[in-house]
Amino acid sequence: MTRKFRKVPKDKKTGVAKVYLSGAKNKSAKAAEIKRTAEAYRKGEYIDIKAVSKSRTKQNVSTSKKKKTSKRGRKKKS
């Protein structure tokens, strides 16, 4: 007997699950990268994990670089 999976909402334009595309700057580029990686995985081809990770991080909107300040930098001079 085959396993049954719950249907997830998919993006109409790309067909990729909406969860994977949420928070992306360019949804179509991220979907294309996901599909490309999935196809390579299915064929058993080499996947450059570092490049995939870099691409997905670049697409992410939620991550923003904050300037770090030391405790000394925050102290009020008196």
N, C-alpha and C positions, 0 to 999 in steps of 0.2 A: 504494500500500500504506500502510495506516495505521500510525502508530507505536504500539508496545506499551509500556505503563508497568507497572512493578512494583506489585503491590498492597501498600498500606500498612495497618497496623492502624488501625482507626477506632473512635471512641468509640461504644458501643452506643446511648446515650441521644440523642446529637446528630447522629451521622453524620460528624463532623469528625475529621480525622486526629489521633491521640493526641499526636503530636509538637507540634502547635500549641497543645494544651491543657495540656501538662506545665508545672508550676510556677505554675498560675493559682490565685488565691484562690477564685474562683467560676467553675468550668468552664462551666456553662450560660450565664452572662452573656457570657463570652469567645466561646463558640461562636456565640451569637446575633449578636454584633457582627461576627464574621468572615463569617457568612452574609449579614448585612445589607449589608456592604461589597461582598461578591462579587456580590450581586444588583444593586446599584447600578452596579457596574463593567460587568456584562453588558449592562445597559440603556443604558449610556453616560451615566448621570446624574452630576452633580457629587458628588465625594467630598471631604469636608473632612478632609484629611490630618492637620492639626494635632489635630483632635478624635479621630481614630482612634488616632493615636500616644499621645495623652494617656490614652485609655481603656485601651489595651494596657499602658501603663506602670503605670497604677493597678492593673491586675489582677496584675502580676508580683509574686511573693513574694520572689524572689532578691535584688531590689534593696532595700537598706536604707540609710538615711541615717546616716552616721557623722560624729561631731563631729571637725572638723579641728583639730589642734593644731599650733602652730608649733614650730620646733626650740627656740626659747627656752623655750617652755612645758614642754618635755620635760626640760630640763636639771635636774639635781639641784643644789639650792642647798647650798653648803658654806661 
